[in-house]
Amino acid sequence: MIAVTLIAALLAAEPPAPHVGEGKDGRIHLQLDGHATFSIGGQMALGANLDLLGSCAIWATARATGTHEFGAQLQYANEPTWLAPWIDRTRVAGAGHRINVLVLMGHGFWMGKHRRAYLGVRLYAGMNHWLSSYTVEYPDESVRGSAKVYRNHFVGGGQLALGYRFSERVGVQALIGAPFPTASSYAIGIAFAGLGLSVHLR
């Protein structure tokens, strides 16, 4: 009888909120973020970020909750010739590609009623793969050729995220970031900005 009562109570209990709350609940929350991005490296680029972020509340006041954050981020950026107006696209074809695999660590501030507003400050580190692949053809000068150049570099930098959760599980987020100047900007990029959605999983 006690077991039946306990099971019934567990089934009737409301599941915990998947987002960070107004106090320290001791839980690890999981959040999946996706952003469409614009960045500048060797030239201007369009791309996307996908990151999985865990957070745990470490302090709380009447107006805000602070979290320790950790996770991973995958970035891709494409540098098409049409974003480089100085390139003659009738004679030059190709693109630059950039893939970053990063780990993230930082601190989050969840503010306001029900902790809907968010500010996150993060550091990141990982590997950057840059591939430049182009074909050049100047028939009047009898010049034609193609080349692929790639570089792999360690990359580290910082990110700033601003977000707002408009339902229990879904919110919007803006993200900006830049690497520390450890290598040429052609290889590791200069800066990026993104806008996308956040889904609170747990």
ZIBELDA-V682510 format. One record per residue. PHI is phi in degrees with one decimal (NA if undefined). Layout:
# ZIBELDA-V682510
PHI
PHI
This chain:
# ZIBELDA-V682510
NA
-64.5
-63.4
-62.5
-63.4
-65.1
-63.6
-62.0
-66.3
-65.9
-69.1
-82.3
-67.0
-73.3
-64.7
-65.0
-63.6
-76.4
-98.7
-64.8
-100.7
-90.2
-145.6
-89.2
-93.9
76.0
-93.6
-97.5
-93.8
-116.2
-137.3
-110.8
-117.1
-132.8
-132.7
-85.5
-126.0
-122.9
-141.0
-127.9
-136.1
-63.0
-156.5
-70.3
-144.6
-117.5
-168.9
-153.4
-119.8
-136.8
-136.8
-111.5
-124.1
-103.0
-143.9
-138.2
-67.8
-118.8
-155.7
-153.0
-125.7
-67.0
-112.4
-154.3
-125.3
-104.7
-126.6
-85.9
-120.0
-154.0
175.5
-137.6
-138.6
-113.5
-121.0
-133.9
-137.3
-120.8
-105.9
-76.7
-67.8
-73.1
-92.3
-122.8
-62.7
-79.5
-94.8
-80.3
-73.9
-76.7
-121.5
-125.6
-131.2
140.3
-165.7
-104.0
-130.0
-137.0
-126.0
-118.7
-117.6
-128.4
-107.6
-119.5
-151.6
-173.9
-133.1
-116.6
-119.0
-104.9
-126.1
83.8
-63.9
61.9
54.8
-87.1
-89.0
-138.0
-132.9
-124.9
-120.8
-133.9
-109.5
-136.3
-152.9
170.2
-112.3
-116.8
-113.0
-120.2
-126.8
-114.9
-131.7
-139.6
-122.3
-120.2
-142.0
-125.0
-62.6
-65.4
-102.2
56.6
-115.2
-152.4
-173.7
-142.8
-155.9
-124.7
-126.9
-134.4
-139.2
-119.8
-137.0
-67.7
-136.9
-141.8
-175.1
-133.3
-136.9
-127.6
-118.8
-124.7
-144.2
-147.3
-95.0
-101.4
-146.7
-60.1
-117.7
-123.4
-146.3
-114.4
-145.3
-107.9
-138.5
-129.1
-166.5
-158.3
-81.1
-70.6
-74.5
-98.1
-154.2
-55.6
-63.4
-64.0
-91.1
-113.0
87.6
-112.0
-157.5
-144.5
-137.4
-143.1
-142.2
-171.3
-113.7
-118.3
-119.5
-88.3
-89.1
-151.1
